[in-house]
Amino acid sequence: MENRHLIDLSIKYGLSSADVSKLVSIVYQVGVHDMESKEFRRIVTYLCENKLINIPPEEIIEELKRKGLING
């Protein structure tokens, strides 16, 4: 299944397939499993816009909690 939002983000931010996989993995770890949901799109967009893909997942999750994007 293709996710148009992820494709658009990968083009806009020059993400590799490994980067996209990491994004999906992190969002799944925080309990968002619907890749078509607004919550999923909001989280992955935030991570890309703020160039947070290359930091450790634990730090990403803490950042998402601080910003109120996930429940902590």
Short mmCIF file of the C-alpha atoms (twelve columns), coordinates in Angstrom:
data_MODEL
# 
_entry.id   MODEL 
# 
loop_
_atom_site.group_PDB 
_atom_site.id 
_atom_site.type_symbol 
_atom_site.label_atom_id 
_atom_site.label_alt_id 
_atom_site.label_comp_id 
_atom_site.label_asym_id 
_atom_site.label_seq_id 
_atom_site.Cartn_x 
_atom_site.Cartn_y 
_atom_site.Cartn_z 
_atom_site.pdbx_PDB_model_num 
ATOM 1  C CA . MET A 1  0.000  0.000  0.000  1 
ATOM 2  C CA . GLU A 2  1.352  3.417  -0.957 1 
ATOM 3  C CA . ASN A 3  1.045  6.344  1.379  1 
ATOM 4  C CA . ARG A 4  0.952  9.521  -0.668 1 
ATOM 5  C CA . HIS A 5  1.883  11.690 2.319  1 
ATOM 6  C CA . LEU A 6  5.057  9.683  2.967  1 
ATOM 7  C CA . ILE A 7  5.968  9.804  -0.711 1 
ATOM 8  C CA . ASP A 8  5.528  13.578 -0.743 1 
ATOM 9  C CA . LEU A 9  7.629  13.978 2.410  1 
ATOM 10 C CA . SER A 10 10.365 11.721 1.071  1 
ATOM 11 C CA . ILE A 11 10.622 13.843 -2.074 1 
ATOM 12 C CA . LYS A 12 10.414 17.182 -0.271 1 
ATOM 13 C CA . TYR A 13 13.005 16.287 2.379  1 
ATOM 14 C CA . GLY A 14 15.155 13.877 0.358  1 
ATOM 15 C CA . LEU A 15 14.444 10.896 2.604  1 
ATOM 16 C CA . SER A 16 15.872 7.483  1.876  1 
ATOM 17 C CA . SER A 17 13.765 4.352  2.185  1 
ATOM 18 C CA . ALA A 18 15.547 3.703  5.513  1 
ATOM 19 C CA . ASP A 19 14.448 7.150  6.746  1 
ATOM 20 C CA . VAL A 20 10.841 6.472  5.769  1 
ATOM 21 C CA . SER A 21 10.964 3.081  7.499  1 
ATOM 22 C CA . LYS A 22 12.323 4.750  10.632 1 
ATOM 23 C CA . LEU A 23 9.502  7.317  10.561 1 
ATOM 24 C CA . VAL A 24 6.868  4.614  10.289 1 
ATOM 25 C CA . SER A 25 8.525  2.552  13.013 1 
ATOM 26 C CA . ILE A 26 8.630  5.466  15.445 1 
ATOM 27 C CA . VAL A 27 5.016  6.394  14.838 1 
ATOM 28 C CA . TYR A 28 3.998  2.761  15.350 1 
ATOM 29 C CA . GLN A 29 6.011  2.679  18.595 1 
ATOM 30 C CA . VAL A 30 3.986  5.575  19.971 1 
ATOM 31 C CA . GLY A 31 0.748  3.748  19.213 1 
ATOM 32 C CA . VAL A 32 -0.421 5.318  15.958 1 
ATOM 33 C CA . HIS A 33 -1.131 2.459  13.564 1 
ATOM 34 C CA . ASP A 34 -3.361 4.115  10.968 1 
ATOM 35 C CA . MET A 35 -1.065 5.576  8.325  1 
ATOM 36 C CA . GLU A 36 -3.988 7.483  6.817  1 
ATOM 37 C CA . SER A 37 -4.904 9.275  10.057 1 
ATOM 38 C CA . LYS A 38 -4.398 12.978 10.698 1 
ATOM 39 C CA . GLU A 39 -2.352 12.089 13.770 1 
ATOM 40 C CA . PHE A 40 0.083  10.027 11.702 1 
ATOM 41 C CA . ARG A 41 0.460  12.785 9.103  1 
ATOM 42 C CA . ARG A 42 0.937  15.427 11.797 1 
ATOM 43 C CA . ILE A 43 3.688  13.450 13.547 1 
ATOM 44 C CA . VAL A 44 5.690  12.502 10.450 1 
ATOM 45 C CA . THR A 45 5.417  16.029 9.076  1 
ATOM 46 C CA . TYR A 46 6.665  17.477 12.367 1 
ATOM 47 C CA . LEU A 47 9.610  15.077 12.428 1 
ATOM 48 C CA . CYS A 48 10.608 15.956 8.868  1 
ATOM 49 C CA . GLU A 49 10.127 19.711 9.207  1 
ATOM 50 C CA . ASN A 50 12.297 19.783 12.320 1 
ATOM 51 C CA . LYS A 51 14.920 17.369 10.962 1 
ATOM 52 C CA . LEU A 52 14.492 14.958 13.865 1 
ATOM 53 C CA . ILE A 53 14.870 11.759 11.858 1 
ATOM 54 C CA . ASN A 54 18.536 11.200 12.668 1 
ATOM 55 C CA . ILE A 55 18.310 11.451 16.434 1 
ATOM 56 C CA . PRO A 56 17.782 8.373  18.633 1 
ATOM 57 C CA . PRO A 57 14.180 7.106  18.795 1 
ATOM 58 C CA . GLU A 58 14.009 7.675  22.568 1 
ATOM 59 C CA . GLU A 59 14.755 11.370 22.052 1 
ATOM 60 C CA . ILE A 60 12.213 11.602 19.256 1 
ATOM 61 C CA . ILE A 61 9.532  10.107 21.475 1 
ATOM 62 C CA . GLU A 62 10.383 12.550 24.283 1 
ATOM 63 C CA . GLU A 63 10.190 15.456 21.830 1 
ATOM 64 C CA . LEU A 64 6.777  14.291 20.613 1 
ATOM 65 C CA . LYS A 65 5.576  14.151 24.224 1 
ATOM 66 C CA . ARG A 66 6.938  17.653 24.957 1 
ATOM 67 C CA . LYS A 67 5.175  19.064 21.902 1 
ATOM 68 C CA . GLY A 68 1.896  17.340 22.816 1 
ATOM 69 C CA . LEU A 69 1.798  15.284 19.640 1 
ATOM 70 C CA . ILE A 70 1.482  12.070 21.638 1 
ATOM 71 C CA . ASN A 71 0.229  11.245 25.098 1 
ATOM 72 C CA . GLY A 72 2.951  10.722 27.607 1 
# 
